[in-house]
Amino acid sequence: MNNNFKQAREQARELDRRDPLRNFRKQFWIPKQADGREQLYFCGNSLGLQPKAVKAAILEELTLWQERGVEGHFKGERPWTTYNDLLRGPMAELIGAKPHEVVFMNSLTVNLHLMMISFYRPQGQRNRILIEQQPFPSDRYAVESQIRMHGLDPAECLVEIAASGNGRIINETSVEDYLAEQGDKVALVLWPGVHYASGQLFDLARIATASHKAGALCGFDLAHAAGNVPLKLHDSGVDFAVWCTYKYLNSGTGAVGACFVNESHNQRVGLTRLHGWWGNDPESRFLMGSEFVPAKGVDAWQLSNPPILAMAPIRVSLALFQQAGMTALRHKSIEMTAYLEQLIRSELNDSLEIITPAEPENRGCQLSLRVLAGRDAGRALFERLEENGTIPDWREPDVLRVAPVPLYNRYDDCWQFVNQVKRYLSIS
Ligand SMILES: *Cc1c(COP(=O)(O)O)cnc(C)c1O
């Protein structure tokens, strides 16, 4: 082992000792390997780990149901009918929204459809949706099917903005340029906050501003941004956003999704929206009238009563984010990802390419890596790592994603990751 690499381990241990957030790791269950050692878990971008307090929070709701039955809707410490009110404040804080611009409901793709039903209203030649090249498949399927639902052809109406070079990084200028030239044909810009494959973080305000200048609306998929990077949805002028809570927000597999609608749309008349009783104004919801009276803001998009057993983990998770604070989390995240990046560059430069942008303002915690020897070598490396209790993830065709999460990962995890990769690629 070379001296610099040895010293890097000392440095990692020192950084961990001094980390003001180090105790948060103890509040999570870290999965174990067969031999009882903790996994090196780098997959918080796919499924965040379970906060230890989650089980008790779910049990509390089960107990309320057990002991009070239907009264749980209105009685007890946290009545089910108003459960969203417990969550929207802390969530709004994390993403820079007003509490009444945020609601938890359904799942990401469902919410994306509900949003597009309202905010993709093609008219005449203004019928295009702008998305990034190679979007997450679900988003693409959703967009294509929305276009078809209007009797239009995705080959004409779905526009993918290509990466600027031959890599996977898309310059915001490409979006601005397209909108400057063809903006009168664009109805909606649907963009990621952080791209799932490349890890690129986009400038939301810039994209929203360019969209509005062209007369288009602008929505964001924040699946990889929420809980990963600080956001200012309201001030950025974003029209709507959707995200899931099982990635960086640690709320469990298939957890309930969330949705943001800018309050500037509250007064809009003639909005197309699918309705259900839970979107009715709570004041008259239980009067069982035949006329739909929309609740204020984003709440009007709710269809059904909320799945409380699935929402309880969100309450626990958001409390941890509140305790840690996004500023401190982001600070550690930038430092830890830079530590990992620097180590990869110094130890693995001949074997790995980092796809993710180098500037902290253009990325979250995730680094996306490519094994230079090719896809098969990359896939083999991923499998070796996994067999040995190190959990990054693999995204076809050739991306190894590593996400050191500031709530529970350690600098030393990053060192051990690089050490293992060196070993498996036979570099010493
Ligand atoms: C994770 C992810 C999804 C998942 O969608 P679900 O509806 O929650 O299954 C969709 N889009 C993007 C960009 C994602 O990263």
The ligand as an SDF file (V2000), in Angstrom:
LIG
                    3D

 15 15  0  0  0  0  0  0  0  0999 V2000
  -36.6130    6.5280   -8.5300 C   0  0  0  0  0  0  0  0  0  0  0  0
  -37.1800    7.2360   -9.6910 C   0  0  0  0  0  0  0  0  0  0  0  0
  -38.4910    6.9970  -10.1160 C   0  0  0  0  0  0  0  0  0  0  0  0
  -39.3230    5.9200   -9.4580 C   0  0  0  0  0  0  0  0  0  0  0  0
  -40.6810    6.0870   -9.6800 O   0  0  0  0  0  0  0  0  0  0  0  0
  -41.7740    5.4300   -8.7150 P   0  0  0  0  0  0  0  0  0  0  0  0
  -43.0310    5.8930   -9.2920 O   0  0  0  0  0  0  0  0  0  0  0  0
  -41.4960    5.9070   -7.3210 O   0  0  0  0  0  0  0  0  0  0  0  0
  -41.6040    3.9450   -8.7890 O   0  0  0  0  0  0  0  0  0  0  0  0
  -38.9690    7.7400  -11.1830 C   0  0  0  0  0  0  0  0  0  0  0  0
  -38.2100    8.6840  -11.7920 N   0  0  0  0  0  0  0  0  0  0  0  0
  -36.9250    8.9330  -11.3970 C   0  0  0  0  0  0  0  0  0  0  0  0
  -36.1210    9.9710  -12.0930 C   0  0  0  0  0  0  0  0  0  0  0  0
  -36.3830    8.2030  -10.3470 C   0  0  0  0  0  0  0  0  0  0  0  0
  -35.1200    8.4410   -9.9750 O   0  0  0  0  0  0  0  0  0  0  0  0
  1  2  1  0
  2  3  1  0
  2 14  2  0
  3  4  1  0
  3 10  2  0
  4  5  1  0
  5  6  1  0
  6  7  2  0
  6  8  1  0
  6  9  1  0
 10 11  1  0
 11 12  2  0
 12 13  1  0
 12 14  1  0
 14 15  1  0
M  END
$$$$
